[in-house]
């Protein structure tokens, strides 16, 4: 798989740009703040419908414009597909595939698959559980785009159930009444809180059903990734303690249990967990059990990587997670496009050489770098200079 063409209109700093790309290595070189990362961010958006830099779409639209358009031609097994995305902050985004409108933007997921390395990846090791959950869920969607719908269904139920709990909390004797906004979110007034509480078991069932599907997929994914992560980490940091990882859930179930592949058992475990914390949820007004509160524990030897790993070890672990994702996607359906955003400047010479050797055989590698010297010799290839909003091919 590779990207043959990228076209941007009013995306980030670019009013318009057209880039013809080729298989192999392509480097975008230029000083910081000139728009190199904007280019690869656009491709990441085509693959995931989200940015790895910001949480909302508004910053993706050029100042003064009302929308941004990203077009990408993706070649896979000699077949070409044109993906067009119209980003409309505050309104529904739109998508087209081969010039035909699709019902939902997520219907284009899977056309382009990418694995992106960026300085922000250090948060996978040192950051909050949400960063690691996001890594797992994004990889789930890359493997099977239907999980975008599973995530959306779970998030919708979680929002409704949490709004119900908040309203019930504020309606309890001695607590202030629900705000109009909270009542609107939950769909009932404070006076009807008692009736709404009687529906909590219904929402429990919805949360457990959708949560079990997401949880089962995460557990299976972690088991598939574990040996790949260990192998990649050993290549990047051969003198370090071995890398391993374990899924830590809020429901009373462990990855070693038969429930790993038993959705019904996971559903019952989630229901049991919700029942156990019911009183605490009513007091705090939040949903305390479910995939939205789980974590991926990363270990070096017997110690958790977070808090114990050195800076170099943390970087190696983050890179190992991305390399494992690449190996898994490649084994299941061809090379994803590898994107390395200003990564080599963060690495010492040994890790730089190791990473370059590992990624060099990929069908397409896109690199951003501040200076040409940041690109390892093993990754020599096409080059574009990026400066003051212009992108120029170097011949």
C-alpha positions as CSV (number, residue, x, y, z in Angstrom):
1,X,0.0,0.0,0.0
2,X,1.2,3.5,-0.8
3,X,-0.1,7.0,-1.2
4,X,0.3,8.2,-4.8
5,X,-1.1,11.8,-4.4
6,X,-2.0,14.2,-1.6
7,X,-4.1,17.3,-2.2
8,X,-4.9,19.8,0.5
9,X,-7.3,22.8,0.4
10,X,-7.3,25.2,3.4
11,X,-5.8,22.5,5.7
12,X,-3.7,24.0,8.5
13,X,-1.2,26.4,7.0
14,X,-1.9,25.4,3.4
15,X,-4.4,27.2,1.2
16,X,-3.6,24.7,-1.6
17,X,-1.0,22.0,-2.2
18,X,-0.6,19.1,-4.6
19,X,1.9,16.4,-4.0
20,X,2.8,13.4,-6.2
21,X,4.3,10.7,-4.0
22,X,6.0,7.4,-4.8
23,X,6.7,4.1,-3.1
24,X,9.9,4.0,-1.0
25,X,11.2,6.7,1.2
26,X,10.1,10.3,1.0
27,X,11.5,13.0,3.4
28,X,9.9,16.4,4.0
29,X,12.7,18.6,5.2
30,X,12.6,22.1,6.6
31,X,12.8,24.3,9.8
32,X,10.3,23.8,12.5
33,X,7.0,25.6,12.1
34,X,7.0,25.5,8.3
35,X,4.3,22.9,7.8
36,X,6.1,19.6,7.5
37,X,4.0,17.9,10.1
38,X,0.8,19.3,8.6
39,X,1.4,17.1,5.5
40,X,1.7,13.8,7.4
41,X,-1.1,14.9,9.8
42,X,-3.4,15.1,6.8
43,X,-2.6,11.6,5.7
44,X,-3.1,10.4,9.3
45,X,-6.5,12.0,9.2
46,X,-7.4,10.1,6.1
47,X,-6.5,6.9,7.8
48,X,-8.1,7.5,11.2
49,X,-10.5,10.5,10.8
50,X,-8.6,12.2,13.6
51,X,-5.5,14.1,14.3
52,X,-2.6,12.9,16.5
53,X,-1.9,16.5,17.5
54,X,-5.3,17.9,18.5
55,X,-8.5,16.5,19.9
56,X,-10.9,18.6,17.7
57,X,-11.2,19.4,14.0
58,X,-11.3,23.2,14.3
59,X,-7.5,23.8,14.3
60,X,-7.2,21.8,11.1
61,X,-9.0,24.5,9.1
62,X,-6.8,27.3,7.9
63,X,-7.5,30.6,9.6
64,X,-10.2,32.5,7.8
65,X,-11.6,29.5,5.9
66,X,-14.8,27.7,6.8
67,X,-13.8,24.2,5.8
68,X,-10.8,22.1,4.8
69,X,-10.5,19.4,2.1
70,X,-8.1,16.5,2.1
71,X,-7.8,14.3,-1.0
72,X,-5.6,11.2,-1.2
73,X,-5.0,8.6,-3.9
74,X,-4.2,5.3,-2.3
75,X,-2.7,2.4,-4.3
76,X,-3.2,-1.1,-3.0
77,X,-2.5,-4.3,-5.1
78,X,-2.4,-2.1,-8.2
79,X,-5.9,-0.7,-7.5
80,X,-6.3,3.0,-7.0
81,X,-8.8,4.6,-4.6
82,X,-9.6,8.3,-4.2
83,X,-10.6,9.4,-0.7
84,X,-12.0,12.9,-0.2
85,X,-12.7,14.4,3.2
86,X,-14.4,17.7,3.9
87,X,-13.8,18.9,7.4
88,X,-16.5,21.2,8.7
89,X,-15.9,22.3,12.3
90,X,-19.2,22.6,14.2
91,X,-21.0,20.7,11.4
92,X,-21.0,17.2,10.0
93,X,-18.0,16.2,8.1
94,X,-18.5,14.7,4.6
95,X,-16.6,12.0,2.7
96,X,-16.4,10.7,-0.8
97,X,-14.9,7.5,-2.1
98,X,-14.0,7.4,-5.8
99,X,-16.0,10.5,-6.2
100,X,-19.2,9.0,-4.8
101,X,-20.6,10.2,-1.5
102,X,-20.6,7.7,1.4
103,X,-23.3,7.8,4.1
104,X,-20.8,8.4,6.9
105,X,-17.1,9.5,7.0
106,X,-16.2,6.4,8.8
107,X,-17.2,4.4,5.8
108,X,-13.8,5.3,4.2
109,X,-11.8,3.8,7.1
110,X,-9.6,1.0,6.0
111,X,-8.8,2.4,2.6
112,X,-5.6,3.9,3.9
113,X,-3.7,2.3,6.8
114,X,-0.9,4.1,8.5
115,X,1.4,3.6,11.4
116,X,2.7,6.9,12.7
117,X,5.7,7.6,14.9
118,X,5.9,11.0,16.6
119,X,7.4,12.7,19.6
120,X,4.0,12.5,21.2
121,X,4.3,8.8,21.4
122,X,6.3,9.1,24.6
123,X,2.9,9.6,26.2
124,X,2.2,5.9,25.5
125,X,4.7,5.0,28.2
126,X,4.7,8.1,30.5
127,X,1.2,9.4,29.9
128,X,-2.2,8.7,31.2
129,X,-4.2,5.5,30.6
130,X,-6.3,7.3,28.0
131,X,-3.2,7.5,25.7
132,X,-2.8,3.7,25.9
133,X,-6.5,3.0,25.4
134,X,-6.4,5.3,22.4
135,X,-3.5,3.3,21.0
136,X,-5.3,0.0,21.3
137,X,-8.6,1.4,19.9
138,X,-7.0,3.1,16.9
139,X,-5.2,-0.2,16.1
140,X,-8.5,-2.1,16.4
141,X,-10.1,0.2,13.9
142,X,-7.1,-0.1,11.6
143,X,-7.4,-3.9,11.7
144,X,-11.2,-4.0,11.4
145,X,-13.0,-0.6,10.6
146,X,-16.3,-1.9,12.0
147,X,-14.8,-1.2,15.5
148,X,-15.3,2.5,14.8
149,X,-19.0,1.8,15.1
150,X,-18.4,-0.3,18.3
151,X,-16.5,2.6,19.8
152,X,-19.2,5.0,18.8
153,X,-22.0,2.8,20.3
154,X,-20.1,2.4,23.6
155,X,-19.3,6.1,23.8
156,X,-23.0,7.0,23.2
157,X,-24.3,4.6,25.9
158,X,-21.6,5.8,28.3
159,X,-22.6,9.4,27.8
160,X,-26.3,8.7,28.4
161,X,-25.6,6.5,31.5
162,X,-23.2,9.0,33.0
163,X,-25.7,11.9,32.4
164,X,-28.3,9.8,34.2
165,X,-26.0,9.2,37.2
166,X,-25.2,13.0,37.4
167,X,-28.8,13.9,37.4
168,X,-29.6,11.3,40.0
169,X,-26.7,12.5,42.2
170,X,-27.9,16.1,42.1
171,X,-31.5,15.1,42.8
172,X,-30.6,13.2,46.0
173,X,-31.8,14.8,49.3
174,X,-29.2,17.4,50.5
175,X,-27.7,17.9,47.0
176,X,-28.4,20.8,44.7
177,X,-30.9,20.2,41.9
178,X,-29.8,19.2,38.4
179,X,-28.9,22.0,36.1
180,X,-30.9,22.5,32.9
181,X,-28.0,21.2,30.9
182,X,-27.7,18.0,33.0
183,X,-31.5,17.4,32.7
184,X,-31.3,17.8,29.0
185,X,-28.4,15.4,28.7
186,X,-30.2,12.7,30.7
187,X,-33.6,13.4,29.2
188,X,-35.6,13.8,32.4
189,X,-36.1,16.4,35.2
190,X,-34.9,16.2,38.7
191,X,-38.4,15.5,39.8
192,X,-38.3,12.4,37.7
193,X,-35.0,11.2,39.0
194,X,-36.6,8.3,40.9
195,X,-38.2,7.0,37.7
196,X,-34.9,7.5,35.8
197,X,-33.0,5.5,38.4
198,X,-35.3,2.6,37.7
199,X,-34.0,2.6,34.2
200,X,-30.4,2.4,35.3
201,X,-30.4,-1.4,34.9
202,X,-31.4,-1.0,31.3
203,X,-28.4,1.3,30.7
204,X,-26.2,-1.2,32.6
205,X,-27.2,-3.9,30.1
206,X,-26.4,-1.7,27.1
207,X,-23.1,-0.6,28.6
208,X,-22.1,-4.2,29.3
209,X,-23.1,-5.5,25.9
210,X,-21.2,-2.9,23.9
211,X,-18.4,-2.8,26.5
212,X,-17.9,-6.6,26.3
213,X,-17.4,-6.4,22.5
214,X,-14.8,-3.7,22.9
215,X,-13.1,-5.3,25.9
216,X,-12.9,-8.7,24.2
217,X,-11.3,-7.1,21.1
218,X,-8.8,-5.3,23.3
219,X,-7.8,-8.4,25.2
220,X,-7.3,-10.4,22.0
221,X,-5.3,-7.5,20.5
222,X,-3.0,-7.3,23.5
223,X,-2.3,-11.0,23.3
224,X,-1.4,-10.7,19.6
225,X,0.8,-7.7,20.3
226,X,2.8,-9.0,23.3
227,X,5.4,-11.2,21.4
228,X,5.7,-8.5,18.7
229,X,6.4,-5.8,21.2
230,X,8.9,-8.0,23.1
231,X,10.7,-8.7,19.8
232,X,10.8,-5.1,18.6
233,X,12.0,-3.8,22.0
234,X,14.8,-6.3,22.1
235,X,16.0,-5.1,18.7
236,X,15.9,-1.5,19.9
237,X,17.3,-2.0,23.4
238,X,19.1,-5.3,23.5
239,X,20.8,-4.6,26.9
240,X,17.6,-3.6,28.7
241,X,15.2,-5.8,30.7
242,X,12.6,-7.5,28.5
243,X,9.4,-5.7,27.6
244,X,6.0,-7.1,28.4
245,X,2.5,-5.8,28.8
246,X,-0.8,-6.7,30.5
247,X,-4.4,-5.4,30.2
248,X,-5.8,-4.1,33.4
249,X,-9.5,-3.9,33.4
250,X,-12.0,-2.4,35.9
251,X,-14.3,-5.4,35.5
252,X,-13.4,-8.6,37.6
253,X,-11.8,-10.5,34.7
254,X,-8.1,-11.1,33.8
255,X,-6.6,-11.7,30.4
256,X,-5.7,-15.3,31.4
257,X,-9.4,-16.2,32.1
258,X,-11.5,-18.1,29.5
259,X,-13.6,-15.0,29.2
260,X,-10.9,-13.5,26.9
261,X,-12.8,-14.9,23.9
262,X,-16.1,-15.3,25.6
263,X,-18.2,-12.2,25.0
264,X,-21.1,-13.5,27.2
265,X,-18.8,-14.0,30.2
266,X,-17.2,-10.6,29.7
267,X,-20.7,-9.1,29.6
268,X,-21.6,-10.7,32.9
269,X,-18.3,-9.6,34.4
270,X,-19.1,-6.0,33.5
271,X,-22.6,-6.3,34.9
272,X,-21.2,-7.6,38.2
273,X,-18.7,-4.8,38.3
274,X,-21.3,-2.2,37.8
275,X,-23.5,-3.7,40.5
276,X,-20.6,-3.7,42.9
277,X,-19.9,0.0,42.5
278,X,-23.5,1.2,42.2
279,X,-23.5,3.2,45.5
280,X,-20.2,4.9,44.6
281,X,-21.4,5.8,41.2
282,X,-24.6,7.4,42.6
283,X,-22.5,9.4,45.1
284,X,-20.0,10.6,42.5
285,X,-22.2,10.8,39.4
286,X,-19.8,8.9,37.1
287,X,-19.5,5.5,35.5
288,X,-16.7,3.7,37.3
289,X,-16.5,0.3,35.5
290,X,-16.0,-0.3,31.8
291,X,-13.4,-0.1,29.0
292,X,-13.3,3.7,29.3
293,X,-11.4,3.3,32.7
294,X,-9.1,0.4,31.8
295,X,-5.3,0.6,31.3
296,X,-2.5,-1.2,29.5
297,X,0.3,-1.9,32.0
298,X,3.7,-1.8,30.3
299,X,6.6,-3.6,32.1
300,X,10.3,-3.8,31.9
301,X,11.2,-7.0,33.7
302,X,9.2,-6.9,36.9
303,X,8.8,-3.2,37.1
304,X,6.2,-0.9,35.4
305,X,7.8,1.1,32.7
306,X,5.9,4.3,33.8
307,X,7.9,5.8,36.5
308,X,10.9,3.4,36.3
309,X,12.0,3.4,32.7
310,X,14.8,5.8,31.7
311,X,14.1,8.3,28.9
312,X,15.8,6.0,26.4
313,X,14.0,3.0,27.6
314,X,10.7,4.9,27.4
315,X,11.4,5.9,23.8
316,X,12.3,2.3,22.9
317,X,9.1,1.0,24.4
318,X,7.0,3.6,22.6
319,X,8.7,2.7,19.3
320,X,8.3,-1.0,20.0
321,X,4.5,-0.5,20.4
322,X,4.4,1.2,17.0
323,X,6.6,-1.4,15.3
324,X,4.5,-4.2,16.7
325,X,1.4,-2.5,15.3
326,X,3.1,-2.3,11.9
327,X,4.1,-6.0,12.0
328,X,0.5,-7.0,13.0
329,X,-1.1,-4.9,10.2
330,X,1.4,-6.1,7.6
331,X,0.8,-9.7,8.5
332,X,-3.0,-9.2,8.1
333,X,-3.2,-7.4,4.9
334,X,-0.1,-5.7,3.4
335,X,2.2,-2.9,4.4
336,X,0.6,0.1,6.0
337,X,2.3,3.4,5.2
338,X,4.9,4.3,7.8
339,X,5.1,7.9,8.9
340,X,8.0,9.1,11.1
341,X,7.4,12.7,12.2
342,X,10.6,14.3,13.6
343,X,11.5,11.0,15.3
344,X,15.1,10.6,14.5
345,X,16.1,13.9,16.2
346,X,14.8,12.4,19.4
347,X,17.0,9.3,19.2
348,X,20.6,8.5,20.0
349,X,22.8,7.2,17.2
350,X,22.3,3.5,18.0
351,X,18.5,3.7,18.3
352,X,18.5,5.8,15.1
353,X,20.3,3.1,13.2
354,X,18.2,0.3,14.6
355,X,14.9,2.0,13.7
356,X,16.1,2.9,10.2
357,X,17.2,-0.7,9.5
358,X,13.8,-2.0,10.7
359,X,11.6,0.4,8.7
360,X,13.7,0.6,5.5
361,X,12.0,-2.4,3.8
362,X,8.5,-0.9,4.1
363,X,6.6,-0.2,0.9
364,X,6.3,3.5,1.7
365,X,8.0,5.5,4.4
366,X,7.3,9.2,4.9
367,X,9.7,11.2,7.1
368,X,9.8,14.7,8.4
369,X,13.1,16.3,9.6
370,X,14.4,19.7,10.4
371,X,17.7,19.2,8.5
372,X,18.8,16.6,5.9
373,X,21.3,15.1,8.4
374,X,18.4,13.9,10.6
375,X,17.5,11.4,7.9
376,X,19.6,8.2,8.3
377,X,21.6,7.1,5.2
378,X,19.6,3.8,5.1
379,X,16.5,5.9,4.3
380,X,17.8,7.9,1.4
381,X,15.1,8.6,-1.1
382,X,12.9,11.3,-2.5
383,X,13.0,14.7,-0.8
384,X,10.8,17.8,-0.5
385,X,11.9,21.0,1.0
386,X,9.2,22.7,3.0
387,X,9.5,26.5,3.7
388,X,7.1,29.4,4.2
389,X,4.1,27.4,3.1
390,X,5.6,25.9,-0.1
391,X,6.6,22.3,-0.8
392,X,9.3,21.9,-3.4
393,X,10.6,18.6,-4.8
394,X,14.4,18.4,-4.7
395,X,15.9,16.9,-7.8
